[in-house]
Amino acid sequence: MTSIIDDDAPVRIADFALERFFARWEFAVRYLLCASDVEGYPMADLLALADPESRGLWENLRLGYSESTGHPLLRAEIAALYDGLTADDVLVFAGAEEAIFCLSNVLLGPGDHAVVTWPGYQSLYEVGRATGADVALHELREADGWDLDPDRLIAALRPETRLVVVNGPHNPTGMLPTHAQWSRLTGELSRRGIHLLADEVYRYLEVDEADRLVAGADAFERGISLGVMSKSFAMAGLRIGWLATHDHDFRARCAGFKDYTTICSSAPSEILALIGLRARDTVLKRSRAIVESNLALLDRFFADHADRFAWVRPQGGSIGFPRLLDDEPIEAFATRLVEREGVLLLPGSQFGFPGNHFRIGFGREDLPQALARLEAFVAAG
């Protein structure tokens, strides 16, 4: 039997800068103006959306172990988000983070190469590095409107490249590849037999729904879609994520690796996720309404303060990556802001990104109040 874990290679991984930052600040400030999610869905409102079958599952739930791959009905509902997938093509995890950890350890190791869009969520590249793989960063550039450059990314591929990771809509810039860019990249990866992880946690929050891309799992055999209930579906507290793909061998290896992490997900969370996904039109309508309203407020703010901030309008998601134009370092600006107004911004340095960029989140319902405090702070100098 071939082991999926090298007993002689213990995990050595860098501190997760962004998560350490939030561990310090997330529940200590009044206004989290850099949150990556959408305002959490109220539990009572979610239960009110349950159909008779899911209501029965909730009321009769026994708190035992759940299936390691995920509840069959939940996997079937997730599969319905894609074209031509079945429940057997889906593997459920305790959040997207566990899915990233398992995928990276299954696909990568010493001698392998990966390319990951950056700036970005640190685990998308750091876990791969911890396996011993060589991970190259495909830098998105503000001068290009944070645009994905498929030709430049393809030029970085090597014979030993095993994985490409693209997050779109993108955290933190809000970038979304065009259909032509996506087709160019997925076609080349398919031709070369390289896996693609399409981090699609902000899928369904495109500014223009016509820009929604073909899902990674639908693009080609080795395309993998990463989804989660935390962002577009506004249910971060459920800690439910998933990988969807036609690649049966990869999925089986991930299921085997998962036996060494959570084994299975929370049974109550799986039923609540099922309720949310079955009512996804209602759930997503709420998320889009919050994001659209708040984005309009940010457009006005950045237009009014164009002398202080550079703003590339996001094409999707609930976050953006503006830049402070002042000489003051963004870290100092953010420290003064949180101390004076109780409003937290996320400096780009938490992504390892140089300069005066910062992440701003517009998925929370209290953004108007937080933005008013930021505006007062800016006006005060």
Secondary structure, DSSP 8 states (H G I E B T S, - for coil): ---SS-TT--------HHHHHHHHHTTTSSEETT--S-----HHHHHTT--HHHHHHHHT---S---TT--HHHHHHHHTTSSS--GGGEEEESSHHHHHHHHHHHH--TT-EEEEEES--THHHHHHHHTT-EEEEEE--GGGTT---HHHHHHT--TTEEEEEEESS-TTT-----HHHHHHHHHHHHHHT-EEEEE-TTTT-BSSGGG----HHHHSTTEEEEEESSSTT--GGG--EEEEES-HHHHHHHHHHHTTTTSS--HHHHHHHHHHHHTHHHHHHHHHHHHHHHHHHHHHHHHHTTTTEE----SBSSEE--EE-SSS-HHHHHHHHHHHH-EE-EEGGGGT--SSBEEEE--STTHHHHHHHHHHHHHH-
